[in-house]
Amino acid sequence: MTLLGDAAHLAPPAGESANLALLDGAELGQAIAAHPGDIETELATYEAAMSPRGTQAAKEGHEMLALLLRARTTCTRRFLSREVGT
């Protein structure tokens, strides 16, 4: 069993899910074409290409989430610290 797309790349949304899923499918197809009938080699080849890319995408997604949450927290603090005139 192997995973593709979002199932293989658990990360906060950063706009890369569809791109990764398409690339996963293409790489799995290439691995199958390169090693017909050898399912273990097909999956190992695919996973060797997918894993580092997925790890990098997850890292970037977490960095983006941290940046967005930091920006949101800063804006919220500024808003709450303002004196609201009536």
Biopython code that builds the backbone (N, CA, C, O; Angstrom):
import numpy as np
from Bio.PDB.StructureBuilder import StructureBuilder

atoms = [
    (1, "MET", "N", (0.842, -1.159, 0.000)),
    (1, "MET", "CA", (0.000, 0.000, 0.000)),
    (1, "MET", "C", (0.894, 1.231, 0.000)),
    (1, "MET", "O", (1.948, 1.248, 0.635)),
    (2, "THR", "N", (0.464, 2.247, -0.711)),
    (2, "THR", "CA", (1.163, 3.524, -0.709)),
    (2, "THR", "C", (0.127, 4.636, -0.680)),
    (2, "THR", "O", (-1.065, 4.389, -0.865)),
    (3, "LEU", "N", (0.576, 5.836, -0.453)),
    (3, "LEU", "CA", (-0.315, 6.988, -0.365)),
    (3, "LEU", "C", (0.026, 7.996, -1.442)),
    (3, "LEU", "O", (1.166, 8.078, -1.898)),
    (4, "LEU", "N", (-0.985, 8.768, -1.848)),
    (4, "LEU", "CA", (-0.809, 9.840, -2.826)),
    (4, "LEU", "C", (-1.480, 11.100, -2.322)),
    (4, "LEU", "O", (-2.382, 11.045, -1.486)),
    (5, "GLY", "N", (-1.035, 12.232, -2.834)),
    (5, "GLY", "CA", (-1.712, 13.502, -2.577)),
    (5, "GLY", "C", (-1.789, 13.862, -1.111)),
    (5, "GLY", "O", (-0.833, 13.648, -0.365)),
    (6, "ASP", "N", (-2.933, 14.414, -0.687)),
    (6, "ASP", "CA", (-3.097, 14.880, 0.685)),
    (6, "ASP", "C", (-2.874, 13.774, 1.710)),
    (6, "ASP", "O", (-2.392, 14.041, 2.811)),
    (7, "ALA", "N", (-3.213, 12.555, 1.367)),
    (7, "ALA", "CA", (-3.014, 11.453, 2.305)),
    (7, "ALA", "C", (-1.533, 11.231, 2.603)),
    (7, "ALA", "O", (-1.181, 10.773, 3.690)),
    (8, "ALA", "N", (-0.683, 11.548, 1.662)),
    (8, "ALA", "CA", (0.753, 11.354, 1.833)),
    (8, "ALA", "C", (1.449, 12.600, 2.369)),
    (8, "ALA", "O", (2.583, 12.521, 2.842)),
    (9, "HIS", "N", (0.794, 13.728, 2.299)),
    (9, "HIS", "CA", (1.439, 15.001, 2.665)),
    (9, "HIS", "C", (0.585, 15.733, 3.676)),
    (9, "HIS", "O", (-0.065, 16.723, 3.342)),
    (10, "LEU", "N", (0.580, 15.256, 4.906)),
    (10, "LEU", "CA", (-0.212, 15.904, 5.941)),
    (10, "LEU", "C", (0.459, 17.207, 6.349)),
    (10, "LEU", "O", (1.554, 17.209, 6.911)),
    (11, "ALA", "N", (-0.203, 18.295, 6.062)),
    (11, "ALA", "CA", (0.351, 19.607, 6.353)),
    (11, "ALA", "C", (-0.768, 20.626, 6.311)),
    (11, "ALA", "O", (-1.822, 20.376, 5.727)),
    (12, "PRO", "N", (-0.543, 21.770, 6.927)),
    (12, "PRO", "CA", (-1.548, 22.826, 6.824)),
    (12, "PRO", "C", (-1.693, 23.267, 5.368)),
    (12, "PRO", "O", (-0.748, 23.151, 4.587)),
    (13, "PRO", "N", (-2.857, 23.767, 5.005)),
    (13, "PRO", "CA", (-3.053, 24.200, 3.617)),
    (13, "PRO", "C", (-2.128, 25.350, 3.252)),
    (13, "PRO", "O", (-2.067, 26.364, 3.948)),
    (14, "ALA", "N", (-1.418, 25.179, 2.162)),
    (14, "ALA", "CA", (-0.520, 26.229, 1.692)),
    (14, "ALA", "C", (-0.608, 26.364, 0.180)),
    (14, "ALA", "O", (0.256, 26.981, -0.443)),
    (15, "GLY", "N", (-1.649, 25.789, -0.413)),
    (15, "GLY", "CA", (-1.855, 25.929, -1.841)),
    (15, "GLY", "C", (-1.119, 24.930, -2.702)),
    (15, "GLY", "O", (-1.076, 25.094, -3.922)),
    (16, "GLU", "N", (-0.543, 23.908, -2.119)),
    (16, "GLU", "CA", (0.239, 22.953, -2.894)),
    (16, "GLU", "C", (-0.416, 21.587, -3.033)),
    (16, "GLU", "O", (0.125, 20.725, -3.725)),
    (17, "SER", "N", (-1.545, 21.364, -2.408)),
    (17, "SER", "CA", (-2.146, 20.027, -2.370)),
    (17, "SER", "C", (-2.401, 19.453, -3.756)),
    (17, "SER", "O", (-1.987, 18.330, -4.043)),
    (18, "ALA", "N", (-3.067, 20.199, -4.609)),
    (18, "ALA", "CA", (-3.375, 19.691, -5.952)),
    (18, "ALA", "C", (-2.099, 19.460, -6.752)),
    (18, "ALA", "O", (-1.990, 18.469, -7.475)),
    (19, "ASN", "N", (-1.137, 20.364, -6.628)),
    (19, "ASN", "CA", (0.130, 20.198, -7.336)),
    (19, "ASN", "C", (0.841, 18.926, -6.897)),
    (19, "ASN", "O", (1.338, 18.171, -7.733)),
    (20, "LEU", "N", (0.892, 18.685, -5.589)),
    (20, "LEU", "CA", (1.559, 17.498, -5.079)),
    (20, "LEU", "C", (0.830, 16.228, -5.511)),
    (20, "LEU", "O", (1.467, 15.235, -5.862)),
    (21, "ALA", "N", (-0.497, 16.256, -5.488)),
    (21, "ALA", "CA", (-1.269, 15.076, -5.895)),
    (21, "ALA", "C", (-1.017, 14.738, -7.360)),
    (21, "ALA", "O", (-0.848, 13.569, -7.705)),
    (22, "LEU", "N", (-0.989, 15.748, -8.220)),
    (22, "LEU", "CA", (-0.731, 15.504, -9.636)),
    (22, "LEU", "C", (0.685, 14.976, -9.859)),
    (22, "LEU", "O", (0.896, 14.051, -10.643)),
    (23, "LEU", "N", (1.640, 15.571, -9.169)),
    (23, "LEU", "CA", (3.023, 15.114, -9.305)),
    (23, "LEU", "C", (3.180, 13.698, -8.756)),
    (23, "LEU", "O", (3.895, 12.881, -9.337)),
    (24, "ASP", "N", (2.509, 13.403, -7.630)),
    (24, "ASP", "CA", (2.544, 12.044, -7.083)),
    (24, "ASP", "C", (2.027, 11.044, -8.115)),
    (24, "ASP", "O", (2.654, 10.011, -8.349)),
    (25, "GLY", "N", (0.891, 11.348, -8.729)),
    (25, "GLY", "CA", (0.312, 10.452, -9.719)),
    (25, "GLY", "C", (1.234, 10.239, -10.906)),
    (25, "GLY", "O", (1.378, 9.120, -11.399)),
    (26, "ALA", "N", (1.860, 11.327, -11.366)),
    (26, "ALA", "CA", (2.785, 11.228, -12.496)),
    (26, "ALA", "C", (4.007, 10.388, -12.133)),
    (26, "ALA", "O", (4.448, 9.552, -12.922)),
    (27, "GLU", "N", (4.551, 10.613, -10.941)),
    (27, "GLU", "CA", (5.733, 9.850, -10.534)),
    (27, "GLU", "C", (5.408, 8.384, -10.290)),
    (27, "GLU", "O", (6.221, 7.512, -10.595)),
    (28, "LEU", "N", (4.232, 8.105, -9.746)),
    (28, "LEU", "CA", (3.836, 6.710, -9.569)),
    (28, "LEU", "C", (3.676, 6.035, -10.934)),
    (28, "LEU", "O", (4.087, 4.890, -11.121)),
    (29, "GLY", "N", (3.077, 6.751, -11.878)),
    (29, "GLY", "CA", (2.943, 6.216, -13.235)),
    (29, "GLY", "C", (4.286, 5.931, -13.884)),
    (29, "GLY", "O", (4.456, 4.904, -14.541)),
    (30, "GLN", "N", (5.239, 6.836, -13.702)),
    (30, "GLN", "CA", (6.582, 6.625, -14.252)),
    (30, "GLN", "C", (7.260, 5.420, -13.607)),
    (30, "GLN", "O", (7.923, 4.635, -14.285)),
    (31, "ALA", "N", (7.090, 5.280, -12.301)),
    (31, "ALA", "CA", (7.700, 4.142, -11.603)),
    (31, "ALA", "C", (7.096, 2.825, -12.082)),
    (31, "ALA", "O", (7.810, 1.836, -12.248)),
    (32, "ILE", "N", (5.783, 2.811, -12.302)),
    (32, "ILE", "CA", (5.120, 1.598, -12.793)),
    (32, "ILE", "C", (5.604, 1.269, -14.205)),
    (32, "ILE", "O", (5.860, 0.108, -14.525)),
    (33, "ALA", "N", (5.728, 2.297, -15.045)),
    (33, "ALA", "CA", (6.186, 2.080, -16.421)),
    (33, "ALA", "C", (7.643, 1.606, -16.465)),
    (33, "ALA", "O", (8.020, 0.823, -17.337)),
    (34, "ALA", "N", (8.457, 2.085, -15.518)),
    (34, "ALA", "CA", (9.874, 1.734, -15.507)),
    (34, "ALA", "C", (10.129, 0.333, -14.954)),
    (34, "ALA", "O", (11.156, -0.273, -15.261)),
    (35, "HIS", "N", (9.207, -0.189, -14.141)),
    (35, "HIS", "CA", (9.411, -1.487, -13.495)),
    (35, "HIS", "C", (8.146, -2.339, -13.589)),
    (35, "HIS", "O", (7.604, -2.739, -12.559)),
    (36, "PRO", "N", (7.667, -2.624, -14.794)),
    (36, "PRO", "CA", (6.396, -3.342, -14.931)),
    (36, "PRO", "C", (6.425, -4.713, -14.251)),
    (36, "PRO", "O", (7.343, -5.512, -14.433)),
    (37, "GLY", "N", (5.379, -4.941, -13.463)),
    (37, "GLY", "CA", (5.237, -6.236, -12.810)),
    (37, "GLY", "C", (6.005, -6.408, -11.517)),
    (37, "GLY", "O", (5.870, -7.436, -10.855)),
    (38, "ASP", "N", (6.814, -5.419, -11.139)),
    (38, "ASP", "CA", (7.604, -5.502, -9.898)),
    (38, "ASP", "C", (7.070, -4.457, -8.926)),
    (38, "ASP", "O", (7.640, -3.375, -8.785)),
    (39, "ILE", "N", (5.970, -4.795, -8.259)),
    (39, "ILE", "CA", (5.259, -3.836, -7.420)),
    (39, "ILE", "C", (6.138, -3.257, -6.306)),
    (39, "ILE", "O", (6.028, -2.074, -5.987)),
    (40, "GLU", "N", (6.993, -4.066, -5.724)),
    (40, "GLU", "CA", (7.860, -3.572, -4.641)),
    (40, "GLU", "C", (8.809, -2.481, -5.147)),
    (40, "GLU", "O", (8.978, -1.447, -4.500)),
    (41, "THR", "N", (9.420, -2.717, -6.299)),
    (41, "THR", "CA", (10.333, -1.724, -6.871)),
    (41, "THR", "C", (9.562, -0.498, -7.339)),
    (41, "THR", "O", (10.029, 0.628, -7.174)),
    (42, "GLU", "N", (8.384, -0.709, -7.921)),
    (42, "GLU", "CA", (7.552, 0.419, -8.364)),
    (42, "GLU", "C", (7.248, 1.347, -7.194)),
    (42, "GLU", "O", (7.439, 2.560, -7.286)),
    (43, "LEU", "N", (6.773, 0.768, -6.095)),
    (43, "LEU", "CA", (6.407, 1.584, -4.937)),
    (43, "LEU", "C", (7.626, 2.206, -4.269)),
    (43, "LEU", "O", (7.575, 3.357, -3.837)),
    (44, "ALA", "N", (8.718, 1.457, -4.179)),
    (44, "ALA", "CA", (9.938, 1.996, -3.566)),
    (44, "ALA", "C", (10.482, 3.173, -4.375)),
    (44, "ALA", "O", (10.928, 4.172, -3.810)),
    (45, "THR", "N", (10.442, 3.046, -5.698)),
    (45, "THR", "CA", (10.910, 4.128, -6.572)),
    (45, "THR", "C", (10.053, 5.373, -6.395)),
    (45, "THR", "O", (10.570, 6.480, -6.247)),
    (46, "TYR", "N", (8.742, 5.182, -6.410)),
    (46, "TYR", "CA", (7.805, 6.304, -6.222)),
    (46, "TYR", "C", (8.011, 6.952, -4.858)),
    (46, "TYR", "O", (8.132, 8.173, -4.765)),
    (47, "GLU", "N", (8.052, 6.149, -3.805)),
    (47, "GLU", "CA", (8.162, 6.694, -2.454)),
    (47, "GLU", "C", (9.498, 7.398, -2.227)),
    (47, "GLU", "O", (9.562, 8.362, -1.463)),
    (48, "ALA", "N", (10.558, 6.934, -2.875)),
    (48, "ALA", "CA", (11.863, 7.588, -2.753)),
    (48, "ALA", "C", (11.822, 9.000, -3.333)),
    (48, "ALA", "O", (12.489, 9.901, -2.824)),
    (49, "ALA", "N", (11.046, 9.192, -4.387)),
    (49, "ALA", "CA", (10.909, 10.529, -4.984)),
    (49, "ALA", "C", (9.910, 11.380, -4.201)),
    (49, "ALA", "O", (10.117, 12.581, -4.029)),
    (50, "MET", "N", (8.837, 10.765, -3.731)),
    (50, "MET", "CA", (7.763, 11.493, -3.076)),
    (50, "MET", "C", (8.128, 11.972, -1.675)),
    (50, "MET", "O", (7.767, 13.085, -1.291)),
    (51, "SER", "N", (8.818, 11.172, -0.931)),
    (51, "SER", "CA", (9.062, 11.477, 0.475)),
    (51, "SER", "C", (9.805, 12.789, 0.714)),
    (51, "SER", "O", (9.323, 13.605, 1.500)),
    (52, "PRO", "N", (10.952, 13.037, 0.078)),
    (52, "PRO", "CA", (11.648, 14.305, 0.331)),
    (52, "PRO", "C", (10.820, 15.522, -0.110)),
    (52, "PRO", "O", (10.819, 16.558, 0.555)),
    (53, "ARG", "N", (10.117, 15.375, -1.244)),
    (53, "ARG", "CA", (9.295, 16.485, -1.729)),
    (53, "ARG", "C", (8.146, 16.761, -0.762)),
    (53, "ARG", "O", (7.834, 17.917, -0.476)),
    (54, "GLY", "N", (7.526, 15.711, -0.267)),
    (54, "GLY", "CA", (6.432, 15.868, 0.689)),
    (54, "GLY", "C", (6.900, 16.480, 1.996)),
    (54, "GLY", "O", (6.212, 17.316, 2.582)),
    (55, "THR", "N", (8.061, 16.064, 2.444)),
    (55, "THR", "CA", (8.630, 16.630, 3.673)),
    (55, "THR", "C", (8.883, 18.118, 3.509)),
    (55, "THR", "O", (8.574, 18.904, 4.404)),
    (56, "GLN", "N", (9.440, 18.509, 2.380)),
    (56, "GLN", "CA", (9.709, 19.928, 2.121)),
    (56, "GLN", "C", (8.407, 20.720, 2.037)),
    (56, "GLN", "O", (8.324, 21.817, 2.588)),
    (57, "ALA", "N", (7.402, 20.195, 1.368)),
    (57, "ALA", "CA", (6.112, 20.885, 1.251)),
    (57, "ALA", "C", (5.462, 21.032, 2.622)),
    (57, "ALA", "O", (4.876, 22.075, 2.912)),
    (58, "ALA", "N", (5.552, 20.024, 3.458)),
    (58, "ALA", "CA", (4.982, 20.102, 4.807)),
    (58, "ALA", "C", (5.709, 21.155, 5.627)),
    (58, "ALA", "O", (5.082, 21.926, 6.354)),
    (59, "LYS", "N", (7.030, 21.189, 5.510)),
    (59, "LYS", "CA", (7.822, 22.198, 6.235)),
    (59, "LYS", "C", (7.410, 23.606, 5.813)),
    (59, "LYS", "O", (7.194, 24.479, 6.654)),
    (60, "GLU", "N", (7.304, 23.816, 4.502)),
    (60, "GLU", "CA", (6.912, 25.134, 4.004)),
    (60, "GLU", "C", (5.487, 25.486, 4.431)),
    (60, "GLU", "O", (5.203, 26.646, 4.732)),
    (61, "GLY", "N", (4.594, 24.506, 4.460)),
    (61, "GLY", "CA", (3.227, 24.743, 4.905)),
    (61, "GLY", "C", (3.170, 25.166, 6.360)),
    (61, "GLY", "O", (2.418, 26.073, 6.719)),
    (62, "HIS", "N", (3.964, 24.511, 7.202)),
    (62, "HIS", "CA", (4.007, 24.880, 8.617)),
    (62, "HIS", "C", (4.621, 26.269, 8.808)),
    (62, "HIS", "O", (4.180, 27.036, 9.664)),
    (63, "GLU", "N", (5.634, 26.584, 8.013)),
    (63, "GLU", "CA", (6.225, 27.928, 8.087)),
    (63, "GLU", "C", (5.204, 28.987, 7.691)),
    (63, "GLU", "O", (5.120, 30.036, 8.331)),
    (64, "MET", "N", (4.426, 28.722, 6.639)),
    (64, "MET", "CA", (3.400, 29.666, 6.202)),
    (64, "MET", "C", (2.325, 29.820, 7.268)),
    (64, "MET", "O", (1.883, 30.935, 7.546)),
    (65, "LEU", "N", (1.905, 28.725, 7.860)),
    (65, "LEU", "CA", (0.902, 28.786, 8.909)),
    (65, "LEU", "C", (1.394, 29.608, 10.086)),
    (65, "LEU", "O", (0.654, 30.435, 10.619)),
    (66, "ALA", "N", (2.633, 29.390, 10.496)),
    (66, "ALA", "CA", (3.201, 30.162, 11.596)),
    (66, "ALA", "C", (3.246, 31.642, 11.254)),
    (66, "ALA", "O", (2.933, 32.483, 12.097)),
    (67, "LEU", "N", (3.630, 31.967, 10.035)),
    (67, "LEU", "CA", (3.681, 33.358, 9.596)),
    (67, "LEU", "C", (2.290, 33.990, 9.629)),
    (67, "LEU", "O", (2.118, 35.108, 10.115)),
    (68, "LEU", "N", (1.299, 33.264, 9.106)),
    (68, "LEU", "CA", (-0.062, 33.798, 9.081)),
    (68, "LEU", "C", (-0.626, 33.955, 10.479)),
    (68, "LEU", "O", (-1.288, 34.952, 10.767)),
    (69, "LEU", "N", (-0.380, 32.996, 11.348)),
    (69, "LEU", "CA", (-0.890, 33.100, 12.708)),
    (69, "LEU", "C", (-0.204, 34.225, 13.466)),
    (69, "LEU", "O", (-0.834, 34.922, 14.261)),
    (70, "ARG", "N", (1.079, 34.398, 13.219)),
    (70, "ARG", "CA", (1.806, 35.494, 13.853)),
    (70, "ARG", "C", (1.235, 36.830, 13.391)),
    (70, "ARG", "O", (1.025, 37.731, 14.204)),
    (71, "ALA", "N", (0.986, 36.963, 12.100)),
    (71, "ALA", "CA", (0.428, 38.199, 11.555)),
    (71, "ALA", "C", (-0.964, 38.431, 12.120)),
    (71, "ALA", "O", (-1.309, 39.557, 12.479)),
    (72, "ARG", "N", (-1.759, 37.382, 12.200)),
    (72, "ARG", "CA", (-3.114, 37.520, 12.739)),
    (72, "ARG", "C", (-3.061, 37.927, 14.202)),
    (72, "ARG", "O", (-3.819, 38.800, 14.625)),
    (73, "THR", "N", (-2.186, 37.314, 14.977)),
    (73, "THR", "CA", (-2.063, 37.647, 16.393)),
    (73, "THR", "C", (-1.639, 39.090, 16.566)),
    (73, "THR", "O", (-2.162, 39.795, 17.428)),
    (74, "THR", "N", (-0.687, 39.538, 15.745)),
    (74, "THR", "CA", (-0.225, 40.928, 15.822)),
    (74, "THR", "C", (-1.362, 41.890, 15.498)),
    (74, "THR", "O", (-1.552, 42.877, 16.209)),
    (75, "CYS", "N", (-2.115, 41.621, 14.450)),
    (75, "CYS", "CA", (-3.242, 42.480, 14.075)),
    (75, "CYS", "C", (-4.308, 42.486, 15.153)),
    (75, "CYS", "O", (-4.872, 43.537, 15.456)),
    (76, "THR", "N", (-4.594, 41.340, 15.733)),
    (76, "THR", "CA", (-5.600, 41.255, 16.788)),
    (76, "THR", "C", (-5.158, 42.050, 18.000)),
    (76, "THR", "O", (-5.958, 42.776, 18.591)),
    (77, "ARG", "N", (-3.889, 41.924, 18.382)),
    (77, "ARG", "CA", (-3.387, 42.688, 19.527)),
    (77, "ARG", "C", (-3.489, 44.179, 19.262)),
    (77, "ARG", "O", (-3.893, 44.939, 20.142)),
    (78, "ARG", "N", (-3.129, 44.605, 18.061)),
    (78, "ARG", "CA", (-3.232, 46.033, 17.731)),
    (78, "ARG", "C", (-4.677, 46.502, 17.790)),
    (78, "ARG", "O", (-4.965, 47.575, 18.322)),
    (79, "PHE", "N", (-5.576, 45.709, 17.251)),
    (79, "PHE", "CA", (-6.984, 46.079, 17.262)),
    (79, "PHE", "C", (-7.501, 46.180, 18.687)),
    (79, "PHE", "O", (-8.182, 47.144, 19.039)),
    (80, "LEU", "N", (-7.183, 45.194, 19.500)),
    (80, "LEU", "CA", (-7.688, 45.183, 20.870)),
    (80, "LEU", "C", (-7.049, 46.263, 21.737)),
    (80, "LEU", "O", (-7.647, 46.707, 22.717)),
    (81, "SER", "N", (-5.850, 46.682, 21.386)),
    (81, "SER", "CA", (-5.174, 47.693, 22.208)),
    (81, "SER", "C", (-5.626, 49.117, 21.880)),
    (81, "SER", "O", (-5.327, 50.046, 22.630)),
    (82, "ARG", "N", (-6.343, 49.296, 20.765)),
    (82, "ARG", "CA", (-6.834, 50.625, 20.405)),
    (82, "ARG", "C", (-7.958, 51.059, 21.332)),
    (82, "ARG", "O", (-8.751, 50.240, 21.797)),
    (83, "GLU", "N", (-8.013, 52.324, 21.585)),
    (83, "GLU", "CA", (-9.152, 52.861, 22.332)),
    (83, "GLU", "C", (-10.280, 53.099, 21.342)),
    (83, "GLU", "O", (-10.107, 53.783, 20.333)),
    (84, "VAL", "N", (-11.406, 52.540, 21.638)),
    (84, "VAL", "CA", (-12.554, 52.684, 20.756)),
    (84, "VAL", "C", (-13.360, 53.873, 21.255)),
    (84, "VAL", "O", (-13.865, 53.874, 22.378)),
    (85, "GLY", "N", (-13.472, 54.897, 20.391)),
    (85, "GLY", "CA", (-14.243, 56.095, 20.764)),
    (85, "GLY", "C", (-15.708, 55.894, 20.467)),
    (85, "GLY", "O", (-16.067, 55.200, 19.516)),
    (86, "THR", "N", (-16.541, 56.488, 21.264)),
    (86, "THR", "CA", (-17.973, 56.393, 21.008)),
    (86, "THR", "C", (-18.538, 57.730, 20.620)),
    (86, "THR", "O", (-19.737, 57.843, 20.365)),
]
sb = StructureBuilder()
sb.init_structure("model")
sb.init_model(0)
sb.init_chain("A")
sb.init_seg("    ")
for serial, (resi, resn, name, xyz) in enumerate(atoms, 1):
    if name == "N":
        sb.init_residue(resn, " ", resi, " ")
    sb.init_atom(name, np.array(xyz, "f"), 0.0, 1.0, " ", f" {name:<3s}", serial, name[0])
structure = sb.get_structure()
